């Protein structure tokens, strides 16, 4: 997605865009805006869409869009320089990150701004760039299809790397697919390879084209792409497609799952849940065009307002026959991205989750989220890191009604993981959780009688745009609520992530005042039992340095 012109805001917000003539880049404030265990923009400027990555030699290589040359005021006006790179970070445990620097560069002659796309590991050396390739062994090559911009608008470029993603070279000095001019929306290529009936390679790209995903194919990897179909998904404007064939857990079934970014704020398909990452289950026809499963709803991967432009990742080269996938998302929202409290560093990344496809007893296909385990930490830290996030051993106990859970248990708070194991829950129980300081609150209600979850957020801060969308109550149906299940909470300086008793995820931003006590309260009926496990995260000197 393009960093500035293509922001998902309402028409009213677009009209309100102004320029702060007195804007001065603020000073970095680590106390208020530096997360401990969430990756975030390392520089002042803009970070947004997650580009996914790959796994090499025990290390995950992840990328996101970044513009370190941008100076954005509260209206979103850029007083600096436009355009993004694909920024490269690495990790072994998903909470400690080495910020490697730009991978795919910002500009090439005649083209600028590397926006969203896809990685493809060319292990069979199909593209031919690994000159030392030995048949039967994996080639080193990793390809990247990106969106780039010229006077003709959005076009599709392609790059390759032979050094684990530290440097990239364009496959040719022009796009592999030019914008045909039918729409200004021609971006976010999802690239993969399939075989035709004769066993020949077919090179396929799904492109975001406003209200549909165009399906483009070629028998050549870097030219001659033709549009052979389209899929009209719900919640346009559509962005960031991902497509995988997933196994249905506990069965012999396999289904194709299309993931994408959409807008739930307005339009005929509005769900009242803001922009977000959606998925739909189906099949591919003989032309590799997605067809949704009859009677299946389009659903959200995360129900919060601040999980967008997500990417799906795997240890495999192919996008077929997947037991599970890993995903991370951009933690923000175009409605208020620039208007929230900040120190000039915009953008965070969510924790990694593993997702699996299941089929419910009433025939619904659904994805279930589970956060990737970082709390059983093996202390295998990258030696380049000066300091690291350390997870302390869990402190366990029982609780019921408490307005001051952290204080009552002498917990430090601020950066932690909390597991709440619910039991003895009545049929009409409403479990209430509240996180707050004097500047913000997040109020959660899990209604076991209505099978419904609601989250309300409020920030005592005047925003020039998006305040109504930020200070809001979100409610959604949760038919799979389990009265004897675990409720997980992940709290960092500016991010909260929940995994609710129906295994749904909910992500949102929060901002502290840095002075008042940030507290957590729990409210249940008198018979409910809650066992807890509290994991404190702290920053320590790297023992491997």
C-alpha positions, 0 to 999 in steps of 0.5 A, spaced: 500 500 500 502 507 498 504 510 504 500 517 504 496 518 498 492 511 499 490 511 506 484 508 508 480 514 511 473 517 510 471 522 505 470 527 511 477 526 513 480 527 507 477 534 506 479 535 513 487 534 511 491 540 513 498 542 514 501 544 521 505 550 519 508 550 526 510 543 526 517 541 529 519 534 529 519 532 537 524 529 541 524 521 542 521 519 548 522 512 550 518 512 556 512 513 553 513 510 546 518 505 546 515 498 546 519 492 549 517 486 546 513 489 539 517 491 533 516 498 531 519 503 527 526 504 529 527 511 526 522 517 526 518 517 520 513 512 517 512 504 518 506 501 515 505 494 511 508 488 513 511 484 508 512 478 511 519 474 510 523 467 510 526 463 515 534 461 514 539 458 519 535 459 525 533 466 524 527 469 521 528 475 516 522 480 516 520 486 512 516 492 513 514 498 509 518 504 512 520 512 510 525 514 515 525 521 511 518 523 512 516 528 518 509 527 518 505 532 522 498 531 526 494 532 519 498 527 516 502 532 512 509 530 510 514 536 511 520 531 509 521 526 503 516 521 501 517 514 499 518 507 502 523 502 503 522 495 505 526 495 511 529 489 514 529 486 521 531 479 524 529 475 530 530 468 533 524 469 538 519 474 535 520 479 541 527 481 540 529 484 534 535 486 530 534 492 526 538 491 519 536 497 515 533 498 508 533 491 504 529 493 498 531 500 496 526 506 495 528 509 488 531 506 482 531 510 475 524 512 473 521 509 479 520 510 486 517 508 492 517 500 494 510 499 496 507 492 498 508 485 495 511 478 496 517 474 497 518 467 493 523 463 495 526 460 489 529 454 491 529 450 485 533 456 481 527 457 476 529 464 475 536 462 474 540 467 479 544 462 483 549 461 478 552 456 484 546 452 484 546 444 485 540 440 482 537 437 488 540 442 493 536 449 495 538 455 491 540 461 495 535 466 491 529 469 494 525 473 489 520 479 491 515 482 487 513 489 489 509 495 487 513 501 485 510 508 482 512 512 476 508 517 472 504 512 469 502 510 476 502 503 480 506 498 477 509 491 479 517 490 479 521 484 481 527 483 485 532 478 487 537 477 493 542 472 494 545 474 501 539 472 505 535 479 504 541 484 505 541 487 498 536 486 492 537 487 485 532 489 480 531 483 475 530 489 470 530 496 469 522 496 468 516 493 471 515 486 470 507 488 469 505 495 467 499 498 469 494 498 464 491 504 466 484 501 467 484 503 474 489 507 479 489 501 484 494 496 481 498 494 487 500 489 492 502 483 488 501 476 491 506 472 487 506 464 487 507 458 482 503 453 480 503 447 474 498 447 468 495 440 466 502 439 462 506 440 468 509 447 466 510 452 471 505 458 471 507 464 474 501 467 478 499 474 481 493 477 485 493 484 485 489 489 489 485 493 484 480 497 488 473 493 489 476 486 486 483 482 486 485 481 479 488 474 477 494 475 472 498 469 469 504 468 465 508 462 462 514 467 463 516 469 470 518 476 469 514 478 463 507 477 458 502 477 464 495 477 462 489 478 466 484 472 466 480 473 472 478 477 478 475 476 485 470 481 488 471 481 495 467 484 501 469 490 504 473 494 499 477 498 498 481 492 498 489 491 499 494 486 501 492 479 498 495 473 501 493 466 498 494 459 501 491 452 501 490 450 508 489 443 511 482 443 515 485 440 522 482 433 524 480 432 517 482 430 510 480 436 507 484 442 504 481 449 502 484 455 499 484 461 504 484 468 501 487 473 506 486 481 505 486 488 508 479 491 507 475 497 510 469 495 515 467 502 517 463 504 511 459 501 505 454 495 504 458 490 508 460 494 514 461 490 520 462 496 525 469 494 526 474 499 523 479 497 517 482 490 518 485 483 515 479 479 513 479 472 510 474 468 506 475 460 504 474 457 498 477 453 492 481 455 485 478 454 478 482 451 473 485 458 471 487 459 478 481 464 480 479 464 487 471 462 488 469 462 495 465 456 499 458 457 498 454 459 504 461 461 508 462 468 511 468 473 510 471 473 517 476 477 520 483 475 522 483 480 528 477 483 531 481 489 533 481 496 530 489 496 529 491 490 526 492 491 518 496 490 512 498 483 515 502 478 512 502 470 512 508 466 513 511 459 512 517 455 513 515 452 506 516 454 499 510 453 497 503 456 498 499 449 498 498 443 503 499 448 509 498 445 517 498 452 519 501 459 518 504 465 521 502 472 521 504 479 524 500 485 522 501 493 522 498 496 529 495 502 527 489 505 523 489 510 517 483 514 521 488 516 526 495 514 525 498 521 525 493 524 530 495 520 536 500 521 541 507 520 538 514 522 538 515 522 530 516 514 530 509 512 527 508 504 526 508 498 530 508 490 528 504 485 532 506 479 536 506 473 531 501 468 531 500 461 529 493 460 525 490 453 523 483 452 519 478 448 523 471 446 521 466 447 526 460 442 528 455 446 524 459 446 518 463 453 518 470 454 516 474 458 521 481 460 523 484 459 530 489 464 533 495 462 538 500 467 539 507 464 538 510 462 544 516 466 546 515 466 554 519 459 554 525 463 552 531 459 550 535 465 551 538 464 544 539 472 543 543 475 537 549 477 539 549 484 536 543 486 541 546 491 546 539 489 551 534 484 550 527 483 553 527 477 558 521 473 560 521 472 567 518 465 570 511 466 571 507 467 578 501 463 579 495 464 583 487 465 583 483 471 583 476 473 583 473 481 583 479 486 584 480 493 582 487 493 583 490 486 580 497 488 579 498 492 585 494 487 590 499 482 587 505 486 587 506 486 580 510 491 576 506 491 570 507 496 564 510 490 560 507 483 561 503 477 559 497 475 563 493 468 562 487 468 566 484 460 566 476 461 567 472 456 570 465 455 574 462 460 569 455 461 569 451 461 563 449 468 564 456 470 566 459 477 564 467 477 565 469 484 565 477 486 564 479 493 565 486 496 563 487 503 565 491 509 567 489 517 568 490 518 560 486 512 557 482 505 559 480 499 555 474 496 557 473 488 555 466 485 556 465 477 555 458 476 555 457 468 556 449 469 555 449 473 549 455 469 546 458 476 545 465 480 546 465 487 546 471 492 547 471 499 549 477 504 548 477 511 551 483 516 550 484 523 554 487 526 548 484 531 543 485 529 536 485 533 529 482 527 526 479 520 527 477 521 534 471 518 534 474 512 531 479 511 536 474 512 542 469 507 540 466 501 543 467 494 538 462 488 539 462 482 535 459 475 536 463 469 539 459 463 538 464 459 540 465 462 547 468 456 552 466 457 559 473 453 561 478 456 557 484 461 557 484 468 556 490 471 554 493 479 555 499 481 552 501 489 554 507 493 552 508 500 552 503 502 546 500 496 544 495 491 547 493 484 544 488 479 547 486 472 545 479 471 548 476 464 550 473 463 543 480 463 540 479 470 537 484 475 537 483 483 538 489 488 537 489 495 539 493 501 541 494 505 547 497 511 550 500 512 557 501 518 561 507 516 564 506 518 571 499 515 573 499 507 575 497 503 569 492 498 573 488 492 571 481 490 574 477 484 574 470 483 575 466 476 575 460 473 579 461 470 586 462 463 583 467 464 578 474 461 579 480 465 575 487 462 575 492 466 573 499 466 570 503 472 570 509 473 566 513 479 567 518 482 561 524 486 563 530 489 559 536 486 561 544 486 558 545 481 553 548 475 556 551 473 549 554 480 547 
